[in-house]
Amino acid sequence: MQLAELLKDWPCIVKGSIREQVTGIDDYAQNIQQGYIYVLRKGKKFNGRTFLQQAIQNGASAVVVEDDALLDLKLTVPIVWVPNSMQFLSFASAKLRNFPAEALTVIAITGTNGKTTVSHFISQMLQMQGKNCIVIGTNGVFLNGERWLTSYESLTTLQAKQLQEIFQLAVRQGVDYAILEASSMGLANYRLDDCAIDVGIFLNLSAEHIEDHGSLENYKKAKQRLAILAKNVVLNGDDPFSRSVGINLKKKTVLFGSKGRVDMQWQLLTESEGHSTCCLQYKGEEHILVLPFIGEYQIQNTLAALATLYILNFDIAQLIPGCLHLKLPEGRMQEIENDRDLRIIIDYAHTPAALKAVLQALKQERVRLVFSCGGERDKDKRRKMGTIASTYAYKIYLTTDNARNEKPSDINAQIKSGFYSEQPYEEIEDRAKAIEKAIREAKRGDVVLIAGKGHEQTQTIGSTTIPFSDKACVESALRIIN
């Protein structure tokens, strides 16, 4: 496509020829190929201007900037000024691939907790109805439940240039539905602006990621962008923020929840032997819903998925029987089989709300908890997680969880400041050794909960990232102990 065609109807100032041929677009100079546009932007750590000559040497056909002072640069390729370079990157990524999302039904999920689980529940329900679907999120890219396109980086919401490429590949594979996790940063940075979102789902909001956005208000505004982008909206009526999104929203909206005025209401009847039985009411009808897990937060995740298919005009009565066969994604309440008569559970819970929900779901079982908090992230949550841990756990093993450039001992000291009881705890910085000791000390009938990393396959200490898997550590510990 010619640069002129790409820029048509887009506010810009061009210095140089608009007849250049464009074959792609990227904001990383090392990814630039012949004919690509280089989007020069300033990030948290690097300024794109530093890599400008590298991009041109790699074959850039034009450079896009949002700082009009850069129009005075003397370059051998055209310079294009746009008001917002990230918005342009999203638009151009979609246009260069002929807006592939328009050929899909796109579902986007936002919330502090639960995005991954809900995305996989929706995928499983759609597959039960004979639909082909992809899931794009924290755990990777999946096609009909199988891991697909493993070369993409691990981000909750991929960048626009990657999303549009995946959409195009999905269309070629005959995919009907695309389910995305919509992080607050992904929304704030316009990655989802040209994804033709059919349904936006709001699960919950708690005071996390504030440091990334500068304030809680900015965090809320980032989340609320999904309501603007989506054609239809599904809201958790039990969450105050999610419910507030629907006020004066002039588009089709479905609320689910356990109380108040909602379109789909659930009531827990019983929990036993790892199953939950609920009464589900909608459209004046009542149905019995049986799920293969316990915990109110998993019921909410199931209802979010059901409400989504309801707003897409699926028959809920046909979906309910299949809910008994739903499976949690990797790293979410993932139980590891063993012959020690223990429950060993790996879970991604890395926020106060998520950790509390998992511990509450375990109810009166004696829990040995292995966890810490990530470095250089959400420092305010550490004390809260300490309080939650000391409320519900029998013994705590404080360890390391992607400490990055902070000392694990400093992170754990902040967690301990939230302890309010004197139950036993230990600090074991080596996470593998902490997991092994928790399993070794566990008595018959105990639960060993390893929280924070879930599906992750790496550990970052300082500036070094090494392979690391909680599941592999559990399996190794069981071999050693046995």
C-alpha positions as CSV (number, residue, x, y, z in Angstrom):
1,M,0.0,0.0,0.0
2,Q,1.2,3.5,-0.7
3,L,1.9,5.8,2.2
4,A,-0.7,8.2,0.7
5,E,-3.4,5.5,1.0
6,L,-2.4,4.6,4.6
7,L,-2.6,8.3,5.7
8,K,-5.8,9.1,3.9
9,D,-8.3,10.6,6.3
10,W,-5.8,10.5,9.2
11,P,-4.7,13.9,10.7
12,C,-1.0,14.3,9.8
13,I,1.8,16.5,8.4
14,V,4.1,14.9,5.9
15,K,7.6,16.0,5.0
16,G,8.7,14.1,2.0
17,S,7.1,11.9,-0.6
18,I,3.7,10.2,0.1
19,R,4.3,7.8,-2.8
20,E,6.6,5.4,-0.8
21,Q,5.4,1.8,-0.7
22,V,4.6,0.5,2.8
23,T,4.8,-3.2,3.6
24,G,4.6,-3.1,7.4
25,I,4.9,-1.0,10.6
26,D,6.8,-1.4,13.9
27,D,8.0,0.7,16.8
28,Y,11.1,-1.5,17.4
29,A,14.0,-0.6,15.2
30,Q,15.4,-4.1,15.2
31,N,12.1,-5.4,13.7
32,I,12.1,-3.0,10.8
33,Q,12.3,-4.6,7.4
34,Q,12.4,-3.1,3.9
35,G,9.3,-0.9,3.3
36,Y,8.3,-0.8,7.0
37,I,7.2,2.4,8.7
38,Y,9.2,3.1,11.9
39,V,7.0,4.6,14.6
40,L,9.3,6.7,16.8
41,R,8.1,6.9,20.4
42,K,9.5,7.5,23.8
43,G,9.1,4.6,26.2
44,K,9.8,4.3,29.9
45,K,13.3,3.1,29.5
46,F,14.3,4.1,25.9
47,N,13.7,6.8,23.4
48,G,13.0,5.6,19.9
49,R,15.1,8.5,18.4
50,T,18.2,6.6,19.7
51,F,17.5,3.8,17.2
52,L,16.3,6.0,14.3
53,Q,19.4,5.4,12.1
54,Q,19.2,1.7,12.7
55,A,15.6,1.7,11.5
56,I,16.5,3.5,8.3
57,Q,19.5,1.2,7.7
58,N,17.1,-1.8,8.1
59,G,14.9,-0.4,5.3
60,A,12.4,1.9,6.8
61,S,10.3,3.6,4.1
62,A,9.0,6.4,6.5
63,V,9.3,7.6,10.1
64,V,6.2,8.5,12.2
65,V,6.6,11.0,15.1
66,E,4.3,12.8,17.5
67,D,6.7,15.5,18.5
68,D,6.4,18.2,15.7
69,A,9.9,19.4,16.5
70,L,11.2,16.2,14.9
71,L,9.8,17.3,11.5
72,D,13.0,19.4,11.2
73,L,15.2,16.2,11.2
74,K,17.2,15.8,8.0
75,L,16.4,12.2,6.9
76,T,16.6,10.2,3.6
77,V,13.0,9.0,4.1
78,P,9.7,10.9,4.7
79,I,8.8,12.0,8.1
80,V,5.1,11.9,9.2
81,W,3.7,13.8,12.2
82,V,0.6,12.4,13.8
83,P,-1.2,13.6,17.0
84,N,-0.8,10.3,18.8
85,S,1.8,7.7,17.5
86,M,0.3,4.8,19.5
87,Q,-3.1,5.3,18.1
88,F,-1.7,5.5,14.6
89,L,0.3,2.3,15.2
90,S,-3.0,0.6,16.1
91,F,-4.9,1.9,13.1
92,A,-2.1,1.3,10.6
93,S,-1.5,-2.3,11.9
94,A,-5.1,-3.0,11.2
95,K,-5.4,-1.3,7.9
96,L,-2.2,-2.9,6.5
97,R,-3.9,-6.3,7.1
98,N,-7.3,-5.2,5.8
99,F,-8.9,-4.9,9.3
100,P,-9.1,-8.7,9.9
101,A,-11.0,-8.3,13.3
102,E,-14.1,-7.3,11.3
103,A,-14.3,-10.9,10.1
104,L,-14.4,-12.2,13.6
105,T,-16.6,-11.9,16.7
106,V,-14.2,-10.3,19.2
107,I,-14.7,-10.6,22.9
108,A,-12.5,-8.6,25.3
109,I,-12.3,-9.1,29.1
110,T,-11.0,-6.6,31.6
111,G,-10.6,-6.9,35.4
112,T,-8.0,-7.0,38.0
113,N,-8.6,-10.7,38.5
114,G,-10.2,-13.5,36.5
115,K,-9.4,-12.5,32.9
116,T,-7.5,-15.7,32.0
117,T,-10.1,-18.0,33.5
118,V,-13.1,-16.3,31.9
119,S,-11.4,-16.2,28.5
120,H,-10.8,-20.0,28.6
121,F,-14.3,-20.7,29.9
122,I,-15.8,-18.8,27.0
123,S,-13.6,-20.7,24.6
124,Q,-14.7,-24.0,26.0
125,M,-18.4,-23.1,25.9
126,L,-18.0,-22.0,22.3
127,Q,-16.2,-25.2,21.3
128,M,-19.1,-27.2,22.8
129,Q,-21.3,-25.3,20.4
130,G,-19.1,-26.3,17.5
131,K,-17.4,-22.9,17.1
132,N,-13.7,-22.3,16.3
133,C,-12.0,-19.8,18.5
134,I,-8.7,-18.4,19.7
135,V,-7.8,-17.1,23.1
136,I,-5.1,-14.4,23.4
137,G,-3.8,-13.6,26.9
138,T,-1.5,-14.1,29.9
139,N,-1.0,-17.8,29.2
140,G,-0.3,-17.4,25.5
141,V,-2.3,-17.9,22.3
142,F,-4.6,-20.9,22.0
143,L,-6.6,-22.3,19.1
144,N,-9.6,-24.4,20.1
145,G,-7.9,-25.1,23.5
146,E,-4.5,-26.0,22.1
147,R,-1.4,-23.8,22.5
148,W,-0.8,-22.0,19.2
149,L,1.7,-19.4,17.9
150,T,4.2,-19.9,20.7
151,S,6.6,-17.3,19.4
152,Y,4.7,-14.3,20.7
153,E,5.9,-12.5,23.8
154,S,4.2,-13.1,27.2
155,L,1.9,-10.1,27.7
156,T,-1.6,-9.9,29.0
157,T,-2.6,-7.7,26.0
158,L,-0.3,-8.0,23.0
159,Q,0.7,-5.0,21.0
160,A,-1.6,-3.9,18.2
161,K,0.9,-5.0,15.5
162,Q,0.9,-8.5,17.0
163,L,-2.9,-8.7,17.6
164,Q,-3.7,-7.7,14.0
165,E,-1.3,-10.3,12.7
166,I,-2.9,-13.0,14.8
167,F,-6.4,-11.9,13.7
168,Q,-5.3,-12.3,10.1
169,L,-3.9,-15.8,10.7
170,A,-7.0,-16.8,12.6
171,V,-9.3,-15.7,9.8
172,R,-7.2,-17.9,7.4
173,Q,-7.7,-20.8,9.9
174,G,-11.5,-20.4,9.7
175,V,-11.8,-19.1,13.3
176,D,-15.2,-17.6,14.3
177,Y,-14.4,-16.0,17.7
178,A,-11.4,-14.3,19.2
179,I,-11.3,-13.9,23.0
180,L,-8.8,-11.4,24.4
181,E,-7.6,-10.3,27.8
182,A,-7.8,-6.5,28.0
183,S,-5.3,-5.1,30.5
184,S,-5.5,-1.6,31.7
185,M,-2.1,-0.8,30.1
186,G,-3.3,-2.4,26.8
187,L,-6.4,-0.2,26.9
188,A,-4.5,3.0,27.9
189,N,-2.0,2.5,25.1
190,Y,-4.6,2.0,22.4
191,R,-3.7,-1.6,21.6
192,L,-7.3,-2.6,21.3
193,D,-8.6,0.5,19.4
194,D,-9.0,-1.2,16.0
195,C,-10.1,-4.7,17.2
196,A,-13.8,-4.3,16.3
197,I,-14.8,-5.5,19.8
198,D,-18.3,-7.1,19.9
199,V,-18.5,-7.7,23.6
200,G,-16.6,-6.0,26.4
201,I,-16.6,-7.8,29.8
202,F,-16.0,-6.0,33.1
203,L,-15.2,-8.4,36.0
204,N,-13.9,-6.4,38.9
205,L,-11.5,-3.6,40.0
206,S,-9.2,-3.4,43.0
207,A,-6.4,-1.0,43.7
208,E,-3.6,-2.7,41.7
209,H,-1.3,-1.3,39.0
210,I,-1.8,2.2,40.4
211,E,1.9,3.0,39.9
212,D,1.6,2.3,36.2
213,H,-1.2,4.8,35.8
214,G,-0.3,7.4,38.3
215,S,-3.6,7.3,40.2
216,L,-6.6,5.1,40.9
217,E,-8.7,7.5,38.8
218,N,-6.5,7.0,35.8
219,Y,-6.6,3.3,36.3
220,K,-10.4,3.4,36.2
221,K,-10.4,5.6,33.1
222,A,-8.2,3.1,31.3
223,K,-10.5,0.3,32.1
224,Q,-13.6,2.3,31.1
225,R,-12.2,2.7,27.6
226,L,-13.4,-0.8,26.9
227,A,-17.0,0.3,27.3
228,I,-16.4,2.9,24.6
229,L,-14.7,0.4,22.2
230,A,-17.2,-2.5,22.6
231,K,-20.6,-2.8,20.9
232,N,-22.1,-4.7,23.8
233,V,-21.2,-4.9,27.5
234,V,-21.3,-7.6,30.2
235,L,-20.9,-6.4,33.8
236,N,-20.4,-8.0,37.1
237,G,-23.3,-6.6,39.1
238,D,-21.6,-7.6,42.4
239,D,-18.6,-5.3,41.8
240,P,-19.2,-1.6,42.4
241,F,-16.9,-0.3,39.7
242,S,-18.2,-2.8,37.0
243,R,-21.7,-1.9,37.9
244,S,-21.0,1.8,37.6
245,V,-19.7,1.4,34.1
246,G,-23.3,0.6,33.0
247,I,-24.8,3.8,34.3
248,N,-26.1,5.8,31.3
249,L,-24.4,3.4,28.9
250,K,-26.5,3.5,25.7
251,K,-25.7,0.0,24.3
252,K,-26.8,-3.5,25.0
253,T,-25.8,-4.5,28.5
254,V,-26.1,-7.7,30.6
255,L,-25.5,-7.7,34.3
256,F,-24.7,-10.9,36.2
257,G,-24.4,-11.4,40.0
258,S,-25.7,-12.8,43.2
259,K,-27.6,-9.8,44.5
260,G,-29.4,-6.6,43.4
261,R,-31.0,-6.0,40.1
262,V,-29.2,-8.2,37.5
263,D,-30.2,-10.0,34.4
264,M,-28.6,-13.3,35.4
265,Q,-28.6,-14.1,39.1
266,W,-26.9,-17.0,40.8
267,Q,-27.4,-18.5,44.3
268,L,-25.1,-21.0,45.8
269,L,-27.0,-24.1,47.0
270,T,-24.3,-26.6,48.0
271,E,-20.5,-27.2,47.9
272,S,-19.2,-30.7,48.3
273,E,-16.4,-33.0,46.9
274,G,-15.0,-30.2,44.7
275,H,-18.3,-29.3,43.1
276,S,-20.6,-26.4,43.4
277,T,-24.4,-26.5,42.8
278,C,-26.2,-23.2,42.1
279,C,-29.6,-21.9,41.2
280,L,-29.4,-19.7,38.1
281,Q,-32.2,-17.3,37.2
282,Y,-32.7,-15.4,34.0
283,K,-35.7,-14.3,31.9
284,G,-38.0,-15.6,34.6
285,E,-36.6,-19.1,34.4
286,E,-34.7,-21.1,37.0
287,H,-32.0,-23.7,36.2
288,I,-29.7,-25.8,38.3
289,L,-26.0,-25.2,37.5
290,V,-23.4,-27.7,38.6
291,L,-19.7,-26.7,38.4
292,P,-16.6,-28.9,38.8
293,F,-14.9,-26.6,41.3
294,I,-15.7,-24.6,44.5
295,G,-15.3,-21.0,45.4
296,E,-17.6,-18.0,44.7
297,Y,-15.0,-16.4,42.4
298,Q,-15.1,-19.4,40.1
299,I,-18.9,-19.2,40.0
300,Q,-18.6,-15.5,39.1
301,N,-16.2,-16.4,36.3
302,T,-18.6,-19.0,35.0
303,L,-21.5,-16.5,35.0
304,A,-19.4,-14.0,33.2
305,A,-18.8,-16.5,30.4
306,L,-22.5,-17.6,30.3
307,A,-23.6,-13.9,30.2
308,T,-21.3,-13.3,27.3
309,L,-22.8,-16.1,25.2
310,Y,-26.3,-14.9,26.3
311,I,-25.6,-11.5,24.9
312,L,-24.4,-13.2,21.7
313,N,-27.8,-14.9,21.5
314,F,-26.8,-18.4,22.4
315,D,-29.4,-20.6,24.2
316,I,-28.2,-20.7,27.9
317,A,-30.3,-23.8,28.6
318,Q,-28.1,-25.7,26.1
319,L,-24.9,-24.4,27.6
320,I,-25.7,-25.2,31.3
321,P,-25.1,-29.0,31.1
322,G,-21.6,-28.5,29.6
323,C,-20.5,-26.3,32.5
324,L,-20.0,-29.5,34.5
325,H,-17.0,-30.2,32.2
326,L,-15.3,-26.8,32.3
327,K,-11.6,-26.9,33.0
328,L,-9.5,-24.3,34.7
329,P,-6.5,-23.0,32.6
330,E,-2.9,-23.9,33.5
331,G,-1.7,-22.3,36.8
332,R,-5.3,-21.6,38.1
333,M,-6.1,-23.8,41.1
334,Q,-3.9,-26.4,39.3
335,E,-3.7,-29.6,41.5
336,I,-0.6,-31.7,41.3
337,E,-1.2,-35.4,41.9
338,N,0.9,-37.1,44.5
339,D,1.0,-40.2,46.7
340,R,1.5,-38.3,50.0
341,D,-2.3,-37.7,50.6
342,L,-1.8,-33.9,50.2
343,R,-3.5,-31.3,48.1
344,I,-0.7,-29.4,46.3
345,I,-2.1,-26.5,44.4
346,I,-0.4,-24.0,42.1
347,D,-2.3,-20.7,41.5
348,Y,-1.4,-17.4,39.8
349,A,-2.9,-15.4,42.7
350,H,-0.7,-12.4,42.9
351,T,-3.1,-9.7,44.1
352,P,-4.8,-9.4,47.5
353,A,-8.2,-10.1,46.1
354,A,-7.0,-13.2,44.2
355,L,-5.1,-14.6,47.1
356,K,-8.0,-14.1,49.5
357,A,-10.4,-15.8,47.0
358,V,-8.2,-18.8,46.7
359,L,-7.6,-19.2,50.4
360,Q,-11.3,-18.7,51.2
361,A,-12.2,-21.4,48.6
362,L,-10.0,-23.8,50.6
363,K,-12.2,-23.1,53.7
364,Q,-11.1,-24.9,56.9
365,E,-8.3,-27.0,55.3
366,R,-4.9,-26.5,56.9
367,V,-2.9,-24.5,54.3
368,R,0.8,-24.1,54.0
369,L,1.3,-21.1,51.8
370,V,4.4,-20.4,49.7
371,F,4.4,-16.9,48.2
372,S,6.0,-13.5,47.9
373,C,5.4,-10.4,45.8
374,G,7.0,-9.2,42.6
375,G,9.7,-6.5,42.7
376,E,9.2,-3.0,41.3
377,R,5.4,-3.5,41.1
378,D,2.4,-2.4,43.3
379,K,4.3,-2.0,46.5
380,D,1.1,-1.0,48.4
381,K,-0.3,-4.5,48.0
382,R,2.4,-6.2,50.0
383,R,1.2,-5.4,53.5
384,K,-2.4,-6.3,52.5
385,M,-1.3,-9.7,51.2
386,G,0.6,-10.3,54.4
387,T,-2.6,-9.7,56.4
388,I,-4.6,-12.0,54.1
389,A,-1.9,-14.7,54.4
390,S,-1.8,-14.5,58.2
391,T,-5.6,-14.6,58.4
392,Y,-6.1,-17.9,56.4
393,A,-2.8,-19.8,56.2
394,Y,-1.6,-22.3,58.9
395,K,2.1,-21.7,58.0
396,I,3.7,-19.2,55.6
397,Y,6.9,-19.7,53.6
398,L,8.0,-16.3,52.3
399,T,10.2,-16.7,49.3
400,T,11.0,-14.9,46.0
401,D,8.7,-14.0,43.1
402,N,10.3,-12.1,40.3
403,A,12.1,-9.8,42.7
404,R,13.7,-7.9,39.8
405,N,16.0,-5.2,41.2
406,E,14.6,-5.3,44.7
407,K,16.0,-7.4,47.5
408,P,13.6,-10.3,48.3
409,S,14.3,-9.7,52.0
410,D,13.0,-6.1,51.7
411,I,9.9,-7.2,49.8
412,N,9.2,-9.9,52.5
413,A,9.7,-7.4,55.3
414,Q,6.9,-5.3,53.8
415,I,4.7,-8.4,53.6
416,K,5.4,-9.3,57.2
417,S,4.4,-5.8,58.3
418,G,0.9,-6.9,57.5
419,F,1.0,-10.1,59.7
420,Y,-1.5,-9.7,62.6
421,S,-1.2,-13.1,64.2
422,E,1.7,-15.2,65.4
423,Q,1.3,-18.3,63.3
424,P,4.6,-19.9,62.1
425,Y,6.4,-18.6,59.1
426,E,9.8,-19.0,57.5
427,E,11.8,-17.0,55.0
428,I,13.5,-19.1,52.3
429,E,14.6,-17.0,49.4
430,D,15.3,-19.9,47.1
431,R,11.8,-20.6,45.8
432,A,12.5,-24.2,44.8
433,K,13.8,-24.9,48.3
434,A,10.7,-23.2,49.9
435,I,8.4,-25.3,47.8
436,E,10.3,-28.5,48.8
437,K,10.3,-27.6,52.5
438,A,6.5,-26.9,52.5
439,I,5.8,-30.2,50.9
440,R,8.3,-32.1,53.2
441,E,6.7,-30.6,56.3
442,A,3.1,-31.1,55.2
443,K,1.0,-33.7,57.1
444,R,-1.6,-36.0,55.6
445,G,-4.6,-33.9,54.7
446,D,-2.7,-30.6,54.5
447,V,-2.9,-28.2,51.5
448,V,0.3,-26.8,50.1
449,L,-0.7,-23.7,48.1
450,I,2.1,-22.2,45.9
451,A,0.8,-18.8,44.9
452,G,1.9,-15.9,42.6
453,K,3.5,-17.4,39.5
454,G,1.0,-20.0,38.3
455,H,1.8,-20.8,34.6
456,E,4.9,-18.7,34.4
457,Q,8.1,-20.5,33.1
458,T,10.7,-17.9,34.2
459,Q,12.0,-16.1,37.3
460,T,13.6,-12.6,37.1
461,I,16.2,-11.7,39.7
462,G,18.0,-8.5,39.1
463,S,18.3,-8.1,35.4
464,T,18.6,-11.8,34.8
465,T,15.7,-14.0,33.7
466,I,16.1,-17.8,34.1
467,P,13.8,-20.7,33.4
468,F,11.7,-21.5,36.4
469,S,8.4,-23.5,36.9
470,D,6.5,-24.0,40.1
471,K,5.1,-27.2,38.7
472,A,8.5,-28.6,37.8
473,C,9.7,-27.6,41.3
474,V,6.8,-29.6,42.9
475,E,7.5,-32.6,40.8
476,S,11.2,-32.5,41.6
477,A,10.5,-32.1,45.4
478,L,8.1,-35.1,45.3
479,R,10.8,-37.2,43.7
480,I,13.4,-36.1,46.3
481,I,11.1,-36.6,49.3
482,N,9.8,-40.0,48.1
